[in-house]
Structure formats: structure tokens, C-alpha cells
Amino acid sequence: QVQLVESGGGLVQAGGSLRLSCVSSGIIFSISDMGWYRQAPGKQREMVATITSRLSTNYADSVKGQFTISRVNAKNTVYLQMNSLKPEDSAVYYCNAHYPRAGPNYWGQGTQVTVSA
């Protein structure tokens, strides 16, 4: 049974910070590429940040220099540090795990981030 459990979301004022965590189980974390995606009401889900098993990172243009993705393999956990939050960052944030070579994708249930103006 694969589980990705996000936490750390909440309500924050513009300019504030949050750190999201995603704890995985039932997955070979060390070979998994991990990512954070978000979906706002009425919008498509979009990639926010990814980090491969070899620690290569990629960010959406909208969050470069603002968000930082990291992982701790010993804890089977991926993090998203979000600084200088803006109202347009408000969304449900989802954790994703992907095995290489066209392997399956796994998704968490999401955690709500709301940034007030």
C-alpha cells in the first residue's frame, strides 16, 4: 500500500512562509523522483517543483527563487519551503512520486495553502 501524506498547509498572510512535508510509505523512496504540484479552483494542476533521486531540481518559473524543494531519504520525506507567499500561491498542494522508466505515479491527498492579501 503506497501512501503519500502531506502536511504543513494552512492560512498565512502575504509575505509569510510555510514548509510543506510529504511522508511516503510503501514505496522505494530512494529511486523515486518526487514533486510538488498545486491546483487552484477552476485551474489545472500545475507542477511547482520536482527533485529527482539524484537531487536534480526543477521549478516552475513562477516560484523560482521563492520555493525550495528538498528531500531526506532516511525519512522518506520530501519538503517544499515556501517563502514570500503571494495570494496567487493559494491552492491545494499535492505530493507526487514517480518511478523512472515509465513507472507509476503516486499522489497524496493534498494540503490546502491559503495566502491572504
Order of alpha helices (4+ residues) and beta strands (2+ residues): beta-beta-beta-beta-beta-beta-beta-beta-beta-beta-beta
